[in-house]
Amino acid sequence: MSENTGGANEARTDDAVNAEATAGDPPARPQPAGGRHTGVTGPPPWAQAGAVPGNPWQVQQRSATPSWVTLVRPAEAAPIRTATLVAVLASGLATALLLGDGMGPGLLLAVVPAVVAAYVAARAARRSARPWTVAWVIGCVALLAVPALRDSAWPATLAILSAVLLGALALHGSRTWPGVLLSPLGFLDAAVSGVGWLVTGLRSRGGVSKDRWLPVVKATVVAVVLLLLFGALFASADAAFADLLGDLLPDVSVEDGPLRFILFVLGAVLALAAARTAAAPLRWDRIEVAPGKPRSRVEWALPLILLNLLFAGFNAVQLAVLFGGYDKVLKSTGLTYAEYARQGFWQLLWATLLTLAVIALALRWAPRSGAGDRRFVRAVLGVLCALTLVVVAAALRRMDLYVEAYGLTRLRVSVAAMELWLGLVIVLIMAAGLFGGRWLARAFAASAAAAVLAFGLLSPDGMVAERNVARFEADAKIDLSYFQSLSADAVPALDRLPEPQRSCALRGINDEMAEAGDVPWYAMSMGEYRARQILRERPVTASYEVCSRLGSFGSRVEY
């Protein structure tokens, strides 16, 4: 990383950043009277000719701070607006009321006020949305809809983590590799500085006239009293309305008080961090990664050319196996069908990951003395990428053979999806070699988020159940013990099984939902809602003894 921020290098860095300003960056505000430094490019007030620093300790601290920390430090945020304060409060209340019983549609509803808070803060800082910013926001909201649609926890968790990444990119406007990778860390800084931002904003409103806030408080109190009074009267007058009101409103008890308070603080702090980041984001794109020392063509290309020859030989064997059949290969190697498919897939997955690392290192030390070197690098790495795509196809074929013989599991569908995404990354790298790579960092993040979104929307647990049910219909083979750990997303597919296999396959899911009891609408996913309807209409009927004889409760190891 470059740590030189003075003199001509600083001027060059600032000019480059200003020329390629990230999406939604705030314009530089003039320095206020009184000599306070606001983070705007240029010397601080005490650096003027003949001026003496008013705080020598502050000057020493600035010089001792690492230059990259100073470089990414944001400008001073505009004062927090009342609308932002209201949105932060609403986000905290929504988090406390809607997320105490679990994830579901309530997560998306709790995030909406935080989005409003960030939007108001960005408008106050005169930041405007760019196309990439809008794309990140849309992707973030779409990913947060996955927990509302799917009951399975693992794709929902991936979706939430990906939504955090897209939200950070939308707020910071990052476009470089350091910006894309480090943007989520900006929430940690904003969560700390946001509290001071909030306190400063509240203090500045201490002298506000009562004529401005007292009418709002009175109107809110009157509205709450009227809603409670007439709501209680209507609920006591009509049982159907009382049931509807009970289903819609969160059930809050005194015992839940500590948990609800923690959720309120967490929701408010996260919303405040988003708003603070929108008002003054860290400038991660200002971090420059120094390129590696270029190597000569022979020193750089010889290992890669040999690697390309190895890949080509391996791919030739794969084509021979594909057209020559597997029986001869199994006979000559002594491996079983399962060993050949399973071991081959994992090795090829690691080969794909290591190839990406090799490409990254090769680009860092590639020769770059002229156009000829650039064409040479593109040719060598382009061949390596093309051969790697064949390896990806071979790995997926191995997994398909293994699933065909032994069924689909969560682990198998997950690693297959990862291999597909790695293949897409290699295609993006090849496109960057042809058309330039300025967009590659954002395309990488977008492809990862799109893969996670597709993974969640396709319902991996539903895919596992669907594939295994189809396998049972074809050859009457089924592993009932594995279905006990699946989520409610698998119920529609398992419902197609004949009895008693159907009841034994659904027994674990049914017991888990019965133990959970009634779940409010804001904590229930669409997958769980459909599963409850199916099990209500067609309950589990097989006894424990019957399911035990069929192997429903046996232990198994997933691989």
C-alpha positions as CSV (number, residue, x, y, z in Angstrom):
1,M,0.0,0.0,0.0
2,S,1.2,3.5,-0.8
3,E,1.8,5.5,2.4
4,N,3.2,8.7,0.8
5,T,0.7,11.4,1.0
6,G,2.8,14.5,0.8
7,G,4.1,16.8,-1.9
8,A,3.5,15.9,-5.5
9,N,2.3,12.4,-4.7
10,E,-0.6,13.8,-2.6
11,A,-1.5,16.2,-5.4
12,R,-1.5,13.3,-7.8
13,T,-3.6,11.1,-5.5
14,D,-6.2,13.8,-4.8
15,D,-6.4,14.7,-8.5
16,A,-7.0,11.1,-9.4
17,V,-9.6,10.6,-6.8
18,N,-11.4,13.8,-7.8
19,A,-11.3,12.8,-11.4
20,E,-12.7,9.4,-10.7
21,A,-15.0,10.3,-7.8
22,T,-17.0,7.4,-6.4
23,A,-20.7,7.2,-6.9
24,G,-22.5,9.5,-4.6
25,D,-19.5,11.3,-3.1
26,P,-20.3,14.5,-1.3
27,P,-19.0,17.7,-2.8
28,A,-16.3,19.6,-1.0
29,R,-17.8,22.0,1.5
30,P,-16.1,25.4,2.1
31,Q,-14.1,25.6,5.3
32,P,-16.2,27.4,8.0
33,A,-15.1,30.5,9.8
34,G,-13.2,30.0,13.0
35,G,-10.3,27.9,11.5
36,R,-11.8,24.4,12.0
37,H,-10.5,21.8,9.7
38,T,-13.3,19.9,7.9
39,G,-11.4,17.3,6.0
40,V,-11.5,19.2,2.7
41,T,-8.4,18.8,0.6
42,G,-5.9,21.6,1.3
43,P,-3.8,22.8,4.2
44,P,-5.4,23.3,7.7
45,P,-5.7,26.8,9.0
46,W,-2.6,26.6,11.2
47,A,-0.5,25.8,8.1
48,Q,-0.9,29.3,6.7
49,A,2.2,31.5,6.4
50,G,3.2,32.9,9.8
51,A,0.5,30.9,11.7
52,V,1.2,29.0,14.8
53,P,-0.6,25.8,15.7
54,G,-3.2,26.3,18.4
55,N,-2.8,22.7,19.7
56,P,0.8,21.3,19.2
57,W,-0.4,17.9,20.6
58,Q,-2.9,17.6,17.7
59,V,-0.2,18.4,15.2
60,Q,2.0,15.6,16.6
61,Q,-0.8,13.2,16.6
62,R,-1.6,13.9,12.9
63,S,2.1,13.3,11.9
64,A,2.2,10.1,13.9
65,T,-1.0,8.7,12.3
66,P,-0.4,6.2,9.4
67,S,-0.9,8.1,6.2
68,W,-3.5,5.7,4.8
69,V,-5.7,6.3,7.8
70,T,-5.5,10.0,7.2
71,L,-6.1,9.4,3.5
72,V,-9.4,7.5,3.9
73,R,-10.7,9.7,6.7
74,P,-14.1,11.3,5.7
75,A,-15.0,14.9,5.7
76,E,-17.0,16.2,8.6
77,A,-20.6,15.1,8.4
78,A,-23.5,17.5,8.0
79,P,-25.6,18.0,11.2
80,I,-28.0,15.1,11.7
81,R,-31.5,16.0,10.6
82,T,-34.7,15.4,12.5
83,A,-36.0,13.1,9.8
84,T,-32.9,11.0,10.3
85,L,-33.4,10.9,14.0
86,V,-37.0,9.7,13.6
87,A,-36.0,7.0,11.1
88,V,-33.3,5.7,13.4
89,L,-35.8,5.6,16.3
90,A,-38.3,3.7,14.0
91,S,-35.6,1.2,13.0
92,G,-34.8,0.5,16.6
93,L,-38.5,0.0,17.5
94,A,-39.1,-2.2,14.4
95,T,-36.1,-4.3,15.3
96,A,-37.2,-4.7,18.9
97,L,-40.8,-5.6,18.0
98,L,-40.3,-7.7,14.9
99,L,-37.1,-9.6,15.3
100,G,-37.6,-10.9,18.8
101,D,-39.3,-14.1,17.5
102,G,-37.0,-14.9,14.6
103,M,-36.2,-13.8,11.1
104,G,-38.7,-13.5,8.4
105,P,-40.5,-10.5,6.7
106,G,-39.8,-8.6,9.9
107,L,-36.2,-8.3,8.9
108,L,-37.0,-6.5,5.7
109,L,-39.5,-4.2,7.5
110,A,-36.9,-3.3,10.2
111,V,-34.3,-2.4,7.5
112,V,-36.6,0.0,5.6
113,P,-36.4,2.8,8.3
114,A,-32.6,2.4,8.2
115,V,-32.6,2.9,4.4
116,V,-34.7,6.0,4.9
117,A,-32.3,7.3,7.5
118,A,-29.3,6.8,5.1
119,Y,-31.2,8.4,2.3
120,V,-32.0,11.5,4.3
121,A,-28.4,11.8,5.6
122,A,-27.1,11.4,2.0
123,R,-29.4,14.2,0.8
124,A,-28.3,16.4,3.6
125,A,-24.7,15.9,2.5
126,R,-25.7,16.6,-1.1
127,R,-24.8,13.1,-2.3
128,S,-26.6,11.9,-5.4
129,A,-27.2,8.3,-6.4
130,R,-25.4,6.9,-9.3
131,P,-26.4,3.8,-11.4
132,W,-24.1,1.5,-9.4
133,T,-25.5,2.9,-6.1
134,V,-29.1,2.1,-7.2
135,A,-28.0,-1.4,-8.3
136,W,-26.4,-2.1,-4.9
137,V,-29.5,-0.9,-3.0
138,I,-31.9,-3.0,-5.2
139,G,-29.6,-6.0,-4.7
140,C,-29.4,-5.4,-0.9
141,V,-33.2,-5.3,-0.6
142,A,-33.6,-8.4,-2.8
143,L,-31.1,-10.4,-0.6
144,L,-33.0,-9.4,2.5
145,A,-36.1,-10.9,1.0
146,V,-34.6,-14.3,1.1
147,P,-35.3,-14.9,4.8
148,A,-38.9,-13.9,4.1
149,L,-39.2,-16.5,1.4
150,R,-37.0,-19.5,2.6
151,D,-37.1,-21.2,6.0
152,S,-33.6,-22.7,5.7
153,A,-31.1,-20.8,7.8
154,W,-27.9,-21.3,5.7
155,P,-29.0,-19.6,2.5
156,A,-30.7,-16.9,4.6
157,T,-27.4,-16.3,6.5
158,L,-25.4,-16.0,3.3
159,A,-28.0,-13.6,1.9
160,I,-27.8,-11.3,5.0
161,L,-24.0,-11.2,4.9
162,S,-24.1,-10.4,1.1
163,A,-26.7,-7.7,1.8
164,V,-24.3,-6.1,4.3
165,L,-21.6,-6.1,1.5
166,L,-23.9,-4.5,-1.0
167,G,-25.2,-1.9,1.6
168,A,-21.6,-1.0,2.3
169,L,-20.8,-0.5,-1.4
170,A,-24.0,1.6,-1.9
171,L,-23.0,3.9,1.0
172,H,-19.3,4.2,0.3
173,G,-19.5,4.2,-3.5
174,S,-16.4,2.0,-3.8
175,R,-15.1,0.8,-7.1
176,T,-11.5,-0.4,-6.5
177,W,-10.4,-3.7,-4.9
178,P,-9.5,-2.1,-1.6
179,G,-12.8,-0.3,-1.6
180,V,-14.8,-3.4,-2.3
181,L,-13.0,-5.5,0.2
182,L,-12.8,-2.9,3.0
183,S,-16.2,-1.2,2.7
184,P,-18.0,-3.4,5.3
185,L,-15.4,-2.3,7.9
186,G,-16.7,1.3,7.5
187,F,-19.8,0.3,9.5
188,L,-17.6,-0.3,12.5
189,D,-16.1,3.2,12.3
190,A,-19.5,4.7,11.6
191,A,-21.1,2.9,14.6
192,V,-18.6,4.6,16.9
193,S,-18.5,8.0,15.3
194,G,-22.3,7.9,14.7
195,V,-23.0,8.0,18.5
196,G,-21.0,11.2,18.8
197,W,-22.8,12.5,15.7
198,L,-26.1,11.8,17.4
199,V,-25.2,13.4,20.7
200,T,-24.0,16.5,18.9
201,G,-27.2,16.7,16.9
202,L,-29.3,16.3,20.1
203,R,-27.4,19.0,21.9
204,S,-27.8,21.4,19.0
205,R,-31.5,21.0,19.4
206,G,-31.5,21.8,23.1
207,G,-32.5,25.4,22.4
208,V,-35.1,24.7,19.8
209,S,-38.4,26.4,20.6
210,K,-41.2,24.4,22.1
211,D,-43.5,25.7,19.4
212,R,-41.6,23.3,16.9
213,W,-41.6,20.0,18.8
214,L,-44.4,20.3,21.3
215,P,-47.3,20.1,18.7
216,V,-45.7,16.9,17.3
217,V,-45.5,15.3,20.7
218,K,-49.0,16.2,21.5
219,A,-50.4,14.9,18.2
220,T,-48.4,11.6,18.7
221,V,-49.8,11.1,22.2
222,V,-53.4,11.8,21.2
223,A,-53.1,9.4,18.2
224,V,-51.7,6.6,20.4
225,V,-54.5,7.1,23.0
226,L,-57.2,7.1,20.3
227,L,-55.8,3.9,18.7
228,L,-55.6,2.1,22.0
229,L,-59.0,3.2,23.1
230,F,-61.0,2.4,20.0
231,G,-58.9,-0.7,19.2
232,A,-59.8,-2.1,22.6
233,L,-63.5,-1.3,22.1
234,F,-63.6,-2.9,18.6
235,A,-61.6,-6.0,19.8
236,S,-64.1,-6.6,22.6
237,A,-67.0,-6.0,20.3
238,D,-66.0,-8.5,17.6
239,A,-64.0,-11.7,18.1
240,A,-62.9,-11.9,14.5
241,F,-61.4,-8.4,14.7
242,A,-59.7,-9.3,18.0
243,D,-58.1,-12.4,16.4
244,L,-56.9,-10.3,13.4
245,L,-55.5,-7.6,15.7
246,G,-53.8,-10.2,17.8
247,D,-52.2,-11.8,14.7
248,L,-51.0,-8.4,13.4
249,L,-49.6,-6.9,16.5
250,P,-46.4,-8.2,18.1
251,D,-46.8,-10.1,21.4
252,V,-44.5,-8.3,23.9
253,S,-44.2,-9.5,27.5
254,V,-42.3,-8.2,30.5
255,E,-40.0,-11.3,30.4
256,D,-38.9,-10.3,26.9
257,G,-38.0,-6.8,28.1
258,P,-34.2,-7.3,28.2
259,L,-34.1,-9.0,24.8
260,R,-36.3,-6.3,23.3
261,F,-34.1,-3.6,24.7
262,I,-30.9,-5.1,23.3
263,L,-32.6,-5.5,19.9
264,F,-33.7,-1.9,20.0
265,V,-30.2,-0.6,20.8
266,L,-28.8,-2.9,18.1
267,G,-31.3,-1.7,15.4
268,A,-30.8,1.9,16.3
269,V,-27.0,1.7,16.3
270,L,-27.0,-0.1,12.9
271,A,-29.4,2.5,11.4
272,L,-27.3,5.3,12.8
273,A,-24.1,3.7,11.4
274,A,-25.8,3.6,8.0
275,A,-26.9,7.2,8.2
276,R,-23.4,8.3,9.4
277,T,-21.7,6.5,6.6
278,A,-24.1,8.0,4.0
279,A,-23.4,11.5,5.4
280,A,-19.6,11.1,5.3
281,P,-18.2,7.8,4.0
282,L,-14.7,6.6,4.4
283,R,-12.7,7.0,1.2
284,W,-11.4,3.5,0.8
285,D,-10.7,4.0,-2.9
286,R,-7.9,6.4,-2.0
287,I,-5.8,3.5,-0.9
288,E,-3.4,2.6,-3.6
289,V,-1.9,-0.9,-3.8
290,A,1.7,-0.7,-5.1
291,P,2.2,-3.0,-8.1
292,G,4.8,-5.8,-7.8
293,K,8.2,-5.7,-9.4
294,P,7.8,-6.7,-13.1
295,R,9.6,-9.8,-14.1
296,S,11.3,-10.7,-17.4
297,R,9.2,-12.7,-19.9
298,V,11.2,-15.9,-19.3
299,E,11.2,-15.7,-15.5
300,W,7.4,-14.9,-15.5
301,A,6.1,-17.1,-18.3
302,L,8.1,-20.4,-17.8
303,P,6.2,-21.6,-14.7
304,L,2.9,-20.6,-16.3
305,I,3.5,-22.3,-19.6
306,L,4.5,-25.5,-17.8
307,L,1.3,-25.2,-15.8
308,N,-0.7,-24.7,-19.0
309,L,0.8,-27.9,-20.4
310,L,-0.1,-29.8,-17.3
311,F,-3.7,-28.5,-17.5
312,A,-3.8,-29.4,-21.2
313,G,-2.7,-33.0,-20.4
314,F,-5.2,-33.4,-17.6
315,N,-8.0,-32.1,-19.8
316,A,-7.0,-34.5,-22.6
317,V,-7.4,-37.4,-20.2
318,Q,-10.8,-36.0,-19.1
319,L,-12.0,-36.0,-22.7
320,A,-10.7,-39.5,-23.2
321,V,-12.5,-40.7,-20.1
322,L,-15.7,-38.9,-21.2
323,F,-15.7,-40.6,-24.6
324,G,-14.1,-43.9,-23.6
325,G,-16.4,-44.6,-20.7
326,Y,-15.8,-45.0,-17.0
327,D,-15.6,-48.8,-16.7
328,K,-12.1,-49.0,-18.2
329,V,-10.9,-46.2,-15.9
330,L,-12.4,-47.8,-12.8
331,K,-10.9,-51.1,-13.7
332,S,-7.4,-49.7,-14.3
333,T,-7.4,-47.5,-11.1
334,G,-9.0,-49.9,-8.7
335,L,-11.3,-47.2,-7.4
336,T,-15.0,-47.6,-6.8
337,Y,-17.6,-45.4,-8.6
338,A,-18.1,-43.3,-5.5
339,E,-14.4,-42.8,-4.8
340,Y,-13.7,-41.8,-8.3
341,A,-16.5,-39.2,-8.4
342,R,-16.1,-37.8,-4.9
343,Q,-12.3,-37.6,-4.7
344,G,-12.0,-36.1,-8.1
345,F,-14.5,-33.3,-7.4
346,W,-12.8,-32.1,-4.3
347,Q,-9.4,-32.1,-5.9
348,L,-10.7,-30.2,-8.9
349,L,-12.4,-27.6,-6.7
350,W,-9.1,-26.9,-4.9
351,A,-7.4,-26.7,-8.3
352,T,-9.8,-24.0,-9.4
353,L,-9.3,-22.0,-6.2
354,L,-5.5,-22.3,-6.5
355,T,-5.7,-21.2,-10.2
356,L,-7.4,-18.0,-9.1
357,A,-4.5,-17.3,-6.7
358,V,-1.9,-18.0,-9.3
359,I,-3.6,-15.6,-11.7
360,A,-3.7,-12.9,-9.1
361,L,0.0,-13.3,-8.3
362,A,0.9,-13.5,-12.0
363,L,-0.8,-10.2,-12.7
364,R,1.1,-8.6,-9.9
365,W,4.5,-9.5,-11.2
366,A,3.7,-9.6,-15.0
367,P,6.1,-7.8,-17.4
368,R,4.6,-4.5,-18.5
369,S,7.2,-2.6,-20.5
370,G,5.0,-2.1,-23.5
371,A,2.1,-3.3,-25.7
372,G,4.0,-6.5,-26.6
373,D,4.2,-7.5,-23.0
374,R,0.6,-6.8,-22.4
375,R,-0.4,-9.1,-25.4
376,F,2.0,-11.8,-24.1
377,V,0.5,-11.7,-20.6
378,R,-3.1,-11.8,-22.0
379,A,-2.2,-14.8,-24.2
380,V,-0.6,-16.9,-21.4
381,L,-3.2,-16.1,-18.8
382,G,-6.0,-16.4,-21.3
383,V,-4.9,-20.0,-22.1
384,L,-4.7,-20.8,-18.4
385,C,-8.3,-19.4,-17.8
386,A,-9.7,-21.4,-20.8
387,L,-8.1,-24.6,-19.5
388,T,-9.4,-23.9,-16.0
389,L,-12.9,-23.7,-17.4
390,V,-12.5,-27.2,-18.7
391,V,-11.4,-28.2,-15.2
392,V,-14.6,-26.6,-13.8
393,A,-16.7,-28.5,-16.2
394,A,-14.9,-31.8,-15.2
395,A,-15.5,-31.1,-11.6
396,L,-19.2,-30.5,-12.1
397,R,-19.5,-33.6,-14.2
398,R,-17.9,-35.6,-11.3
399,M,-20.4,-34.2,-8.9
400,D,-23.3,-35.0,-11.2
401,L,-22.1,-38.6,-11.4
402,Y,-21.9,-38.8,-7.7
403,V,-25.3,-37.3,-7.1
404,E,-26.8,-39.6,-9.7
405,A,-25.5,-42.6,-7.8
406,Y,-26.0,-41.5,-4.2
407,G,-28.4,-38.6,-4.1
408,L,-28.2,-34.8,-3.5
409,T,-27.2,-33.3,-0.1
410,R,-26.8,-29.8,1.2
411,L,-23.0,-30.0,1.1
412,R,-23.0,-31.3,-2.5
413,V,-25.4,-28.7,-3.8
414,S,-23.4,-26.0,-2.0
415,V,-20.0,-26.9,-3.4
416,A,-21.4,-27.4,-6.8
417,A,-22.9,-23.9,-6.7
418,M,-19.5,-22.6,-5.5
419,E,-17.8,-24.3,-8.4
420,L,-20.3,-22.7,-10.9
421,W,-19.5,-19.2,-9.4
422,L,-15.8,-19.8,-9.6
423,G,-16.3,-20.6,-13.3
424,L,-18.2,-17.3,-13.7
425,V,-15.3,-15.5,-12.0
426,I,-12.8,-16.9,-14.4
427,V,-15.0,-15.8,-17.3
428,L,-15.0,-12.2,-15.8
429,I,-11.2,-12.3,-15.6
430,M,-11.0,-13.3,-19.2
431,A,-13.3,-10.5,-20.2
432,A,-11.2,-8.0,-18.1
433,G,-8.2,-9.2,-20.0
434,L,-9.9,-8.2,-23.3
435,F,-11.7,-5.1,-22.3
436,G,-9.9,-3.7,-19.3
437,G,-10.3,-4.5,-15.6
438,R,-11.5,-1.2,-14.1
439,W,-15.0,-2.7,-13.6
440,L,-13.7,-6.1,-12.3
441,A,-13.9,-5.4,-8.6
442,R,-17.5,-4.3,-8.7
443,A,-18.4,-7.1,-11.1
444,F,-16.8,-9.6,-8.7
445,A,-19.0,-8.3,-5.8
446,A,-22.1,-8.2,-8.0
447,S,-21.6,-11.8,-9.3
448,A,-21.1,-13.0,-5.7
449,A,-24.3,-11.3,-4.5
450,A,-26.2,-12.6,-7.6
451,A,-25.0,-16.1,-6.9
452,V,-26.1,-15.9,-3.3
453,L,-29.5,-14.5,-4.3
454,A,-30.1,-17.2,-6.9
455,F,-29.0,-19.8,-4.4
456,G,-31.5,-18.7,-1.9
457,L,-34.4,-18.2,-4.3
458,L,-33.9,-21.7,-5.8
459,S,-34.4,-23.2,-2.3
460,P,-31.5,-25.6,-1.8
461,D,-33.4,-27.7,0.7
462,G,-36.2,-27.9,-1.8
463,M,-33.8,-29.0,-4.5
464,V,-32.3,-31.7,-2.3
465,A,-35.7,-33.1,-1.5
466,E,-36.9,-32.9,-5.1
467,R,-33.9,-34.7,-6.4
468,N,-34.1,-37.5,-3.8
469,V,-37.8,-38.0,-4.3
470,A,-37.2,-38.3,-8.1
471,R,-34.5,-40.8,-7.3
472,F,-36.9,-42.8,-5.1
473,E,-39.5,-42.8,-7.9
474,A,-36.9,-44.2,-10.3
475,D,-35.2,-46.9,-8.2
476,A,-37.0,-47.0,-4.9
477,K,-33.8,-45.9,-3.0
478,I,-34.1,-43.2,-0.3
479,D,-32.3,-42.0,2.8
480,L,-35.1,-41.1,5.2
481,S,-32.7,-40.2,8.0
482,Y,-31.2,-37.3,6.1
483,F,-34.6,-35.6,5.7
484,Q,-34.9,-35.1,9.4
485,S,-32.4,-32.3,9.4
486,L,-33.9,-30.4,6.4
487,S,-36.0,-27.2,6.8
488,A,-39.6,-26.6,6.0
489,D,-38.6,-25.7,2.4
490,A,-38.4,-29.4,1.7
491,V,-42.0,-30.2,2.7
492,P,-43.7,-29.7,-0.7
493,A,-41.4,-32.2,-2.4
494,L,-41.4,-34.7,0.4
495,D,-45.2,-34.6,0.4
496,R,-45.2,-36.5,-2.9
497,L,-43.8,-39.6,-1.3
498,P,-46.1,-42.5,-0.6
499,E,-47.0,-43.6,2.9
500,P,-45.3,-44.5,5.2
501,Q,-42.2,-43.0,3.6
502,R,-43.9,-39.6,3.4
503,S,-44.7,-39.4,7.1
504,C,-41.3,-40.8,8.1
505,A,-39.5,-38.2,5.9
506,L,-41.6,-35.4,7.4
507,R,-41.5,-36.5,11.0
508,G,-38.4,-34.4,12.0
509,I,-39.7,-31.2,10.3
510,N,-43.2,-31.7,11.8
511,D,-41.8,-32.2,15.3
512,E,-39.6,-29.1,15.0
513,M,-42.5,-26.9,13.9
514,A,-44.8,-28.4,16.6
515,E,-42.2,-27.6,19.3
516,A,-41.9,-24.0,18.0
517,G,-45.7,-23.5,18.4
518,D,-47.5,-20.6,16.8
519,V,-45.1,-18.2,15.0
520,P,-46.2,-14.6,14.3
521,W,-46.5,-13.5,10.6
522,Y,-43.5,-11.2,10.8
523,A,-41.2,-14.1,11.9
524,M,-42.6,-16.8,9.5
525,S,-41.1,-17.4,6.1
526,M,-43.2,-18.3,3.1
527,G,-41.6,-21.7,3.1
528,E,-42.7,-22.4,6.7
529,Y,-46.2,-21.1,5.9
530,R,-46.6,-23.5,3.0
531,A,-45.2,-26.4,5.1
532,R,-47.6,-25.7,8.0
533,Q,-50.6,-25.7,5.5
534,I,-49.5,-29.0,4.0
535,L,-49.0,-30.7,7.4
536,R,-52.3,-29.3,8.7
537,E,-54.2,-30.7,5.7
538,R,-52.2,-34.1,5.6
539,P,-50.8,-34.8,9.1
540,V,-48.0,-37.2,9.8
541,T,-49.5,-40.6,10.5
542,A,-46.8,-43.2,10.6
543,S,-45.7,-44.4,14.1
544,Y,-42.3,-44.1,15.6
545,E,-41.7,-47.9,15.3
546,V,-42.5,-47.9,11.6
547,C,-40.2,-45.0,10.9
548,S,-37.5,-46.6,13.0
549,R,-37.7,-49.8,10.9
550,L,-37.4,-47.7,7.7
551,G,-34.2,-46.1,9.0
552,S,-35.5,-42.6,9.7
553,F,-33.5,-42.2,12.9
554,G,-30.2,-43.6,11.9
555,S,-27.0,-41.6,12.1
556,R,-25.2,-40.6,8.9
557,V,-22.2,-38.6,7.8
558,E,-22.6,-36.1,5.0
559,Y,-19.9,-35.7,2.4
